[in-house]
Amino acid sequence: MQKKLMEKWRTVCMTLYEIADQYNELLSLAENEDIPADALQDTFEAINGEFEIKVDSIASAIKNLIADADAIKAEEDSLESRRKSKERTVERLKFMLTEALESTGKAKVETARNCVSFRKSTSVRILDEEDFKQRYRNLCNVEESVKIPKSTITKMLKDGKEFEGAYLETKNNLQIK
C-alpha cells in the first residue's frame, strides 16, 4: 500500500517537474524567431494550464494532509487528557483504599476477583537536595545537572551509614492482582 502511494506521489511530482521542464524548454525555444508567435502562445497556455492544475492538486493534497494532521493532534490531546484524568482517579482510589485498609488494620483483603494487600518498599527521602548535593558531591552523578544516586544512598543507609538530611522511609504500596 505504501509502495503504491509512493509511486503515485513520484508520478505526480515527476509530472509537475516535467511540466516545469517543458515550460523552461519552451522559453528557450521562444528565443528562436523561426517558431510562429501564435504557436508559442498556444503551447505556453497549454503547458501553463497543466502546470496550474498540478500545482492546485498538490496544494489541495497538502491542505487535506494538514487538516488530517491537525485532527489527529486534537485527538491525541483529547486522549492524553482522558489518560491523565484516569491516572488521577486511580491515584485517588488507591489513596482511599490504602486509608481504609490502614484505618481498619487490615493488611490483606481477598475476593473472588481481586487480592488487595500491601507490599513493603523502602525509598530514600532527601530533605534538601541542593544541600545534599553540596555535602556529598562525591556520591552524586554529575551529568549536565547533579543527581543524587538514591539507590546507592538507600543501600548505604541500609548498611548503617548516616547522612545528614537523608533517611529511609517505609511505605505501604497498594497491590491489586
Salt bridges, closest charged atoms under 4 A:
ASP77 OD1 - LYS73 NZ 2.94
GLU80 OE2 - ARG83 NH2 3.95
GLU80 OE2 - LYS84 NZ 3.22
GLU87 OE2 - ARG83 NH1 2.98
GLU110 OE1 - LYS108 NZ 3.80
GLU129 OE2 - LYS150 NZ 3.66
GLU130 OE2 - LYS133 NZ 3.29
ASP131 OD2 - ARG135 NE 2.82
GLU143 OE1 - LYS147 NZ 3.92
GLU164 OE2 - ARG135 NH2 3.14
GLU169 OE1 - ARG125 NE 3.24
